[in-house]
């Protein structure tokens, strides 16, 4: 189902808010993050794609072998850009991303 268009400001705000609350990130938004969010809006990348990419990347980072060394903290929204591009190409039902989000809920604060 298509979502009604949202303003650039609202899109950027929601992308940055999602990024800020993503487990494994610093929780800090910098100017390059804001610029990237604006570029994603200009490209017409749906907000749900960005949100799904964040969830997929977090799942990959958190749901991995405990024997592996911990990963460094993500310091930029740009870290997620390859996953955003990947999700744009995927033909996966949104239910899968909802499942991942539910599975990851304990890792999200607030």
Steps between C-alpha positions, in 0.01 A plus 500: 500500500643840402544762768399859434802722429655673796696823503877499474527631855276225639684231299841620622374525858362146493810350337728667752277401790504137384878514458550663839305221674661217306691263731874510443511865394636791699154653518649823369392666177763700315478733202605229248217280631251779440638555149476129418141487625419797275665325203296184566183713492612668177561157345151394600612217726189401697521552875402137556802387296734699724331369815511142371868537412579617852318198644675258263844643577434484874386139469820413320709676764323369810378154405840353426723255677590606852847356435576779255656821632259790554459747217592866532231760562343643184579869478331598174177445312722435197590162654149385410506623139604163347219328690252768384607429142463126563151535645397712201577196281345235727163348427420404858162538662487775764390233751861377512625842613221521758610160630861621527390815680302294753795268551731797557263691730702414815802676349316828444496744789213728586 
